């Protein structure tokens, strides 16, 4: 999961060879391509969607290839370790992710970082993503699910202990079947989906 950050995370992004500007350029699926009502029907309950995501997201990211960004001499893997859910004081659902960031040079692991992101699921749009920047080692565009804040930046991130606030975050999921199922599960958790 990558996060566009503001504030104190810029030095960390540079340390990881990432750019706060390059991840911003992405293409998302139109809302008409994926209907929230269909997502809600795909899972019998929010608990079922949460249980599915807790298993499926780490497994799907573990199967991802390494990704390259333009002008970088390292390949990066973003490995979701856990995804968790809790209810906010207002009754909304909060999503929390915890992941490792691995960087490789010439096939060898050179560095490892940590990233956490926390956001209210009803404060974001959830859609498919195709990166305009990052590619697999085979040259395929990176694919995933992206979460964009509807209003002000709503994603609380922590990069190796340094806090920041973000307007979006994503999860690269290269395999199409798991990507579509994970998208449907996240959309099923949104109030607008469950109320239909």
Residue frames relative to the residue before (quaternion, step in Angstrom):
aa qw qx qy qz dx dy dz
X 1.0000 0.0000 0.0000 0.0000 0.00 0.00 0.00
X 0.1523 -0.7806 0.6026 0.0660 3.53 -0.81 1.04
X 0.1448 -0.7915 0.5908 0.0600 3.55 -1.06 0.71
X 0.3377 -0.6801 0.6054 0.2385 3.57 -1.01 0.84
X 0.1050 -0.8410 0.5307 0.0059 3.54 -0.53 1.17
X 0.1966 -0.7258 0.6397 0.1592 3.47 -1.37 0.30
X 0.7619 0.4082 -0.2582 0.4315 3.54 -1.20 0.33
X 0.8876 -0.1409 0.0770 0.4318 3.53 -1.13 -0.78
X 0.5802 0.6166 -0.3874 0.3648 3.62 1.12 -0.19
X 0.4581 0.7111 -0.4473 0.2906 3.63 1.17 -0.26
X 0.6600 0.4818 -0.3440 0.4626 3.67 0.83 -0.77
X 0.6376 0.5255 -0.3312 0.4557 3.57 1.01 -0.72
X 0.6217 0.5311 -0.3407 0.4641 3.57 0.98 -0.82
X 0.6593 0.4989 -0.3122 0.4680 3.57 0.94 -0.84
X 0.6396 0.5367 -0.3242 0.4447 3.58 1.00 -0.80
X 0.7110 0.4197 -0.2469 0.5074 3.57 1.10 -0.68
X 0.5032 -0.6598 0.4260 0.3604 3.57 1.25 -0.01
X 0.5088 0.6326 -0.4212 0.4044 3.57 1.21 0.47
X 0.2806 -0.7426 0.5824 0.1750 3.53 -1.22 0.40
X 0.4563 -0.6722 0.5016 0.2974 3.56 -0.92 0.83
X 0.6699 0.5008 -0.3056 0.4550 3.58 1.16 -0.46
X 0.6794 0.5466 -0.3282 0.3631 3.62 0.78 -0.92
X 0.6786 0.4869 -0.3466 0.4270 3.69 0.82 -0.67
X 0.5533 0.6510 -0.4004 0.3314 3.60 1.13 -0.46
X 0.6766 0.5002 -0.2966 0.4516 3.58 1.04 -0.72
X 0.2639 0.7490 -0.5597 0.2369 3.55 -0.18 1.32
X 0.3151 -0.7062 0.5949 0.2192 3.50 -1.33 0.32
X 0.1378 -0.8012 0.5783 0.0682 3.58 -0.82 0.94
X 0.5778 -0.5840 0.4436 0.3582 3.52 -1.24 0.54
X 0.5226 -0.6132 0.4855 0.3393 3.55 -1.14 0.60
X 0.6108 -0.5753 0.3973 0.3717 3.56 -1.11 0.68
X 0.6402 0.5441 -0.3331 0.4279 3.58 1.05 -0.68
X 0.5883 0.5992 -0.3748 0.3929 3.60 1.17 -0.43
X 0.7850 0.1510 -0.0697 0.5967 3.57 1.08 -0.67
X 0.2062 -0.8068 0.5452 0.0961 3.57 -0.47 1.17
X 0.5032 -0.6695 0.4582 0.2977 3.57 -0.89 0.95
X 0.6081 0.5582 -0.3657 0.4301 3.60 1.00 -0.69
X 0.6347 0.5187 -0.3286 0.4691 3.59 1.02 -0.77
X 0.6383 0.5303 -0.3283 0.4513 3.58 1.00 -0.80
X 0.6570 0.5120 -0.3164 0.4539 3.58 0.93 -0.85
X 0.6756 0.4955 -0.2945 0.4597 3.59 1.02 -0.76
X 0.5889 0.6036 -0.3663 0.3934 3.61 1.17 -0.49
X 0.7638 0.2397 -0.1338 0.5841 3.60 1.19 -0.49
X 0.5067 -0.6892 0.4363 0.2792 3.56 -0.88 0.99
X 0.8018 -0.0037 0.0331 0.5967 3.60 1.13 -0.63
X 0.6362 -0.4970 0.4074 0.4269 3.54 -1.29 0.20
X 0.6121 0.5536 -0.3524 0.4413 3.60 1.03 -0.73
X 0.6423 0.5127 -0.3215 0.4704 3.59 1.03 -0.76
X 0.6491 0.5069 -0.3126 0.4733 3.59 0.98 -0.82
X 0.6466 0.5168 -0.3144 0.4647 3.60 0.98 -0.85
X 0.6600 0.5027 -0.3087 0.4651 3.59 0.91 -0.91
X 0.6338 0.5271 -0.3252 0.4634 3.57 0.99 -0.83
X 0.6913 0.4850 -0.2867 0.4525 3.60 0.82 -1.00
X 0.6210 0.5587 -0.3419 0.4306 3.60 1.02 -0.77
X 0.7056 0.4141 -0.2471 0.5192 3.58 1.14 -0.66
X 0.7399 0.4904 -0.2428 0.3912 3.55 0.76 -1.12
X 0.6512 0.5360 -0.3451 0.4117 3.62 0.88 -0.80
X 0.6801 0.4532 -0.3218 0.4781 3.68 0.76 -0.83
X 0.6527 0.5127 -0.3259 0.4527 3.61 0.95 -0.80
X 0.6723 0.5017 -0.3005 0.4539 3.59 0.94 -0.86
X 0.6834 0.4657 -0.3068 0.4712 3.61 0.90 -0.80
X 0.5963 0.5623 -0.3649 0.4417 3.61 1.10 -0.59
X 0.6918 0.4632 -0.2659 0.4861 3.59 1.17 -0.59
X 0.4823 0.6825 -0.4322 0.3389 3.61 1.25 -0.15
X 0.4654 -0.6351 0.5267 0.3203 3.57 -1.20 0.48
X 0.5824 -0.4959 0.4665 0.4441 3.55 -1.32 -0.19
X 0.2522 -0.7702 0.5732 0.1210 3.56 -1.16 0.71
X 0.2091 -0.7601 0.6034 0.1201 3.53 -1.22 0.65
X 0.2324 -0.7361 0.6217 0.1330 3.53 -1.18 0.76
X 0.6074 -0.5746 0.3903 0.3855 3.61 -1.06 0.66
X 0.8373 0.2109 -0.1666 0.4762 3.56 -0.99 0.87
X 0.6169 0.5313 -0.3584 0.4568 3.61 1.22 0.11
X 0.3241 -0.7617 0.5296 0.1849 3.58 -1.00 0.78
X 0.6465 0.4663 -0.3288 0.5065 3.57 1.25 0.39
X 0.3052 -0.6871 0.6196 0.2253 3.53 -1.31 0.42
X 0.2057 -0.8105 0.5446 0.0648 3.57 -0.98 0.88
X 0.0966 -0.7416 0.6593 0.0774 3.54 -1.18 0.72
X 0.1843 -0.7457 0.6347 0.0846 3.52 -1.05 0.95
X 0.0449 -0.8386 0.5414 -0.0391 3.57 -0.34 1.26
X 0.2835 -0.7615 0.5605 0.1599 3.58 -0.44 1.20
X 0.2577 -0.7649 0.5736 0.1398 3.57 -0.73 1.09
X 0.7981 -0.0637 0.0754 0.5944 3.56 0.91 -0.95
X 0.0796 -0.7216 0.6803 0.1007 3.49 -1.38 0.36
X 0.0345 -0.8190 0.5712 -0.0420 3.57 -0.79 1.04
X 0.2283 -0.7679 0.5905 0.0979 3.53 -1.29 0.49
X 0.0644 0.7696 -0.6343 0.0364 3.55 -1.14 0.73
X 0.4777 -0.6560 0.5032 0.2972 3.53 -1.23 0.47
X 0.3966 -0.7017 0.5392 0.2440 3.57 -1.01 0.85
X 0.6889 -0.4665 0.3495 0.4309 3.58 -1.29 0.16
X 0.6960 0.4563 -0.2729 0.4826 3.59 1.13 -0.61
X 0.6134 -0.5914 0.3340 0.4030 3.58 1.28 0.07
X 0.5386 0.6118 -0.4095 0.4098 3.59 1.25 -0.02
X 0.4990 -0.6542 0.4861 0.2945 3.54 -1.28 0.34
X 0.1940 -0.7608 0.6134 0.0854 3.55 -0.97 0.98
X 0.2076 -0.7627 0.6044 0.0994 3.58 -0.92 1.00
X 0.0370 -0.7829 0.6210 0.0096 3.59 -0.99 0.87
X 0.0898 -0.7888 0.6073 0.0304 3.54 -0.95 0.94
X 0.0984 -0.7586 0.6422 0.0491 3.54 -1.21 0.61
X 0.1051 0.8264 -0.5423 0.1089 3.56 -0.63 1.09
X 0.4038 -0.6550 0.5840 0.2588 3.48 -1.40 0.38
X 0.1946 -0.7359 0.6358 0.1276 3.55 -1.19 0.65
X 0.0682 -0.8056 0.5885 0.0016 3.56 -0.58 1.16
X 0.1180 -0.7788 0.6129 0.0628 3.55 -1.00 0.89
X 0.1459 -0.7991 0.5828 0.0222 3.53 -0.94 1.05
X 0.0556 -0.7396 0.6686 0.0535 3.54 -1.21 0.73
X 0.8469 -0.0157 -0.0329 0.5305 3.54 -0.85 1.04
X 0.7291 -0.4628 0.2310 0.4481 3.56 1.00 0.87
X 0.6630 0.4821 -0.3039 0.4855 3.60 1.27 -0.05
X 0.4925 -0.6423 0.5044 0.3008 3.55 -1.06 0.82
X 0.1387 -0.8230 0.5495 0.0391 3.58 -0.66 1.14
X 0.8075 -0.0410 0.0394 0.5872 3.60 1.06 -0.62
X 0.1488 -0.7635 0.6236 0.0774 3.50 -1.30 0.49
X 0.0543 -0.7915 0.6086 0.0122 3.54 -0.97 0.91
X 0.3411 -0.7179 0.5662 0.2183 3.54 -1.34 0.02
X 0.0203 -0.7878 0.6155 -0.0151 3.53 -1.14 0.71
X 0.0457 -0.7616 0.6460 0.0235 3.54 -1.06 0.86
X 0.0459 -0.7746 0.6302 0.0286 3.57 -1.15 0.67
X 0.0484 -0.7845 0.6182 -0.0075 3.56 -1.03 0.86
X 0.1618 0.7940 -0.5692 0.1396 3.58 -0.84 0.99
X 0.4872 -0.6231 0.5171 0.3272 3.58 -1.23 0.51
X 0.4646 -0.7173 0.4444 0.2686 3.60 -0.63 1.09
X 0.6884 0.4812 -0.2942 0.4561 3.61 1.07 -0.61
X 0.6297 0.5241 -0.3371 0.4639 3.60 1.28 -0.03
X 0.7063 0.4116 -0.2545 0.5167 3.59 1.30 0.06
X 0.3538 -0.6255 0.6244 0.3063 3.50 -1.37 0.22
X 0.1890 -0.7669 0.6059 0.0952 3.56 -1.08 0.75
X 0.1758 0.7931 -0.5626 0.1537 3.58 -0.67 1.07
X 0.6209 -0.5134 0.4284 0.4091 3.54 -1.34 0.13
X 0.1761 -0.7861 0.5884 0.0689 3.54 -1.18 0.63
X 0.0407 -0.7236 0.6868 0.0545 3.51 -1.25 0.68
X 0.3492 -0.7659 0.5001 0.2032 3.58 -0.55 1.13
X 0.3546 -0.7099 0.5700 0.2132 3.54 -1.10 0.78
X 0.7156 0.4537 -0.2272 0.4801 3.59 1.28 -0.30
X 0.7990 0.3412 -0.1645 0.4671 3.55 0.54 -1.21
X 0.0707 -0.7857 0.6143 0.0166 3.54 -1.12 0.80
X 0.5385 -0.5640 0.5010 0.3754 3.52 -1.33 0.26
X 0.6776 -0.4566 0.3663 0.4452 3.58 -1.29 0.14
X 0.6754 0.4896 -0.2819 0.4740 3.59 1.16 -0.57
X 0.5951 -0.6146 0.3445 0.3865 3.60 1.29 0.04
X 0.4887 0.6437 -0.4506 0.3791 3.62 1.23 0.08
X 0.5249 -0.6145 0.4782 0.3439 3.57 -1.10 0.68
X 0.4993 -0.6315 0.5025 0.3153 3.56 -1.08 0.76
X 0.1382 -0.7840 0.6040 0.0387 3.56 -0.99 0.93
X 0.1775 0.8027 -0.5588 0.1092 3.56 -1.15 0.52
X 0.5060 -0.5631 0.5343 0.3761 3.48 -1.33 -0.61
X 0.1332 -0.8051 0.5763 0.0437 3.56 -0.87 0.99
X 0.2113 -0.7470 0.6240 0.0893 3.54 -1.17 0.84
X 0.0189 -0.8065 0.5902 -0.0295 3.60 -0.56 1.16
X 0.4628 -0.6738 0.5017 0.2831 3.58 -0.87 0.96
X 0.4578 -0.6893 0.4957 0.2638 3.55 -0.96 0.92
X 0.7871 0.1993 -0.1026 0.5747 3.59 1.00 -0.80
X 0.8290 -0.0528 0.0915 0.5492 3.55 -0.78 -1.08
X 0.6708 -0.4679 0.3583 0.4503 3.61 -1.19 0.37
X 0.0843 -0.8439 0.5288 -0.0325 3.56 -0.67 1.16
X 0.6151 0.5521 -0.3436 0.4458 3.59 1.25 0.01
X 0.2153 -0.7614 0.6029 0.1027 3.54 -0.71 1.14
X 0.0540 -0.8182 0.5720 -0.0203 3.56 -0.59 1.18
X 0.1034 -0.7441 0.6540 0.0890 3.53 -1.30 0.46
X 0.0976 -0.7816 0.6161 0.0052 3.56 -0.70 1.18
X 0.8170 -0.1984 0.0962 0.5328 3.60 -0.36 1.21
X 0.7776 -0.3645 0.1637 0.4854 3.54 0.88 1.01
X 0.6531 0.4938 -0.3206 0.4763 3.62 1.24 -0.20
X 0.3316 -0.7786 0.5081 0.1601 3.56 -0.67 1.17
X 0.0736 0.7673 -0.6359 0.0386 3.53 -1.23 0.62
X 0.3393 -0.7042 0.5803 0.2287 3.56 -1.33 0.20
X 0.1484 -0.8188 0.5541 0.0248 3.55 -0.96 0.92
X 0.4132 -0.6842 0.5445 0.2543 3.54 -1.31 0.43
X 0.8016 0.0310 -0.0230 0.5966 3.60 1.24 -0.30
X 0.0251 -0.7487 0.6601 0.0543 3.50 -1.37 0.29
X 0.1292 -0.8028 0.5772 0.0751 3.57 -1.20 0.33
X 0.2517 -0.7056 0.6337 0.1930 3.50 -1.41 0.10
X 0.2938 -0.7367 0.5776 0.1931 3.59 -0.69 1.04
X 0.0394 0.7685 -0.6314 0.0960 3.54 -0.89 1.09
X 0.1939 -0.8538 0.4709 0.1081 3.56 0.09 1.26
X 0.6714 0.4861 -0.3080 0.4670 3.61 1.05 -0.66
X 0.4842 -0.7349 0.3979 0.2592 3.57 -0.57 1.24
X 0.6584 0.5321 -0.3277 0.4195 3.62 0.86 -0.88
X 0.7001 0.4367 -0.2800 0.4907 3.59 0.80 -0.94
X 0.6042 0.5671 -0.3576 0.4307 3.61 1.03 -0.72
X 0.6957 0.4708 -0.2774 0.4663 3.59 0.85 -0.94
X 0.6437 0.5083 -0.3238 0.4717 3.61 1.02 -0.75
X 0.6606 0.5025 -0.3053 0.4669 3.58 0.97 -0.86
X 0.6078 0.5363 -0.3438 0.4741 3.60 1.01 -0.74
X 0.6740 0.4991 -0.2976 0.4562 3.59 0.84 -0.99
X 0.6530 0.5166 -0.3195 0.4524 3.59 0.98 -0.80
X 0.6533 0.4923 -0.3227 0.4761 3.61 0.91 -0.83
X 0.6700 0.4914 -0.3098 0.4622 3.59 0.90 -0.84
X 0.6117 0.5577 -0.3451 0.4423 3.60 1.10 -0.62
X 0.6429 0.5374 -0.3157 0.4452 3.58 1.19 -0.52
X 0.5919 0.5926 -0.3670 0.4048 3.58 1.19 -0.36
X 0.5858 -0.6133 0.4062 0.3401 3.56 -1.01 0.85
X 0.6425 0.5401 -0.3348 0.4282 3.57 0.95 -0.80
X 0.6531 0.4914 -0.3173 0.4810 3.60 1.15 -0.55
X 0.7255 0.4567 -0.2579 0.4456 3.57 0.84 -0.95
X 0.6511 0.5289 -0.3269 0.4354 3.58 1.19 -0.37
X 0.6142 0.5669 -0.3457 0.4265 3.60 1.28 -0.18
